[in-house]
Amino acid sequence: MKNLNLYKSLKLLPALLFLIGCSNNNEKEGNEFVVMSTPDMIAAQRQLRDLQLSDPHRPTYHFVNPEGRGMPFDPNGAIYWKGRYHLFYIFQDHNGHSWGHASSRDLLHWRFHPTALFPDKNDPDRGIFSGNAFITKNGEVAILYHGVKAGNCIALSSDDDLNNWTKLESNPIIPIPEEGSPEEKLYSSWDPHGWVENGDYYAIFGGKKPSLFKASTIDNWEYVGPLLASNMPDVDEAIEDLSCPDFFTLGNKHALLSISHSHGARIYLGKWENNQFHPESHQRMNWLGGTNFAPETLIDSKGRRIMWAWVLDRRERLHIQDLQEAPPYGWSGTMTVPRVLSLSSDGSLLIQPIEELKELRTNLRTVEKMTVKENISSRLEDIGGATLEIKAEIDMSMASTFGMKVLASPNGEEETIIKFNREENNITVDFSRSSLDTSIKHYQRTMNFMTSEPNPIATYQVAPFSLKKKEKLEIQIFIDKSIIEIFANGRQCVTQRVYPTRSDSQGIEVFSTGGSSYINNLKAWDMSPTNQW
């Protein structure tokens, strides 16, 4: 690979380099890379940068994988440590599944660190899957993670930048139970989440049998019992597991944030009593057709509970095993904007974008006191783009539905339709015409390996949402090339991936059905990029 002239005829050289660099060759050991000269590395890096810049769907102000494959791209180990936000994430290289690491002072601009965790030749784990970070009783940072083909494991760090990690010699702390063993009937050593409480260590082990473990020292754990005192009636236990758990206090409640692999992100609110979680409510954060997945939170110095999630990409085949297949544009892996979770005065969940995003606003355009007439779609002539924030207050008391078309081409060949229905109490994102690329397929379930049933094609996502009596609709919509996030009245958020192909698919239109709606005010900003490219 020392002579790049051999590959001048290849237009996707960076993808080729990535393919070779990610080869899962059993002869490679440790953190070894393909040997290249420094000039060759510089040339390859420049070509990779140009390739990524040519990608019309690479987000500009969302956290994305800097290069290579991120499938899965779970945010993990988020922690506020010594004045910086630290975010870890799963990615894939020649070692297999590893944890990348980035840190930030403002949640917008990120500095990438060396790879935090990877499966070394002498380690029992053969890959690094989901987990979390917490402060130990000794003041160190612990990462509790799932070690592929081993079980749940722990690594420790105490340096200011969290660059140096030492895995416990006793890993795995709990091995994967043998098939048919008594332990297998009780728990899975899978997707853990740990914390310290009243001088003891606690850990949730996820899966189909979510369980609780406890320890007095960080390397000596014992099974306590089932995590859930009961489940909620809207959970389909036949195909839904409880993975990527995140457990924390929220107001006067305890929250259990998680996924099911079939339905994506979700959250329970309830009580933590006698070493069991007693759910009182269950709320989806993703609905059939969406790909909001693998949420992770931290609490910062301001007391905010901040959440990210991986938003699956539908441009390519979903897989987590074939690590040798290079992404077409040299990268994959996108996260949501950071969101703040809190409770309202009535105990219901609030979901809001972080205030720091306001720093990215440029080129303000406004609409004041506009009547949106029934059954007429009106294009907002001065407002459009592929990297936007739109904030609006709408009186829809005389209408059944207020809607907005985004990323719309002039004649509607491509458009994504967002509808707020006051009578049916829901938000619908219709992406049936979002792209002219017929190779892109959206599916109802996020992943489908928990059932033998087929996964039907999806053309829309529907989330519950209701307005209170005389309440105005207050929306905040973030658009970033291929991701749309819709916040409504601080109580609901819907996330959708879309892939318009036309350069003129940047228009915004508004419409109303069942009567006219009235826009009290609407503001739109271009959003400054935070990613280097």
Disulfide bonds with the S-S distance in Angstrom:
none
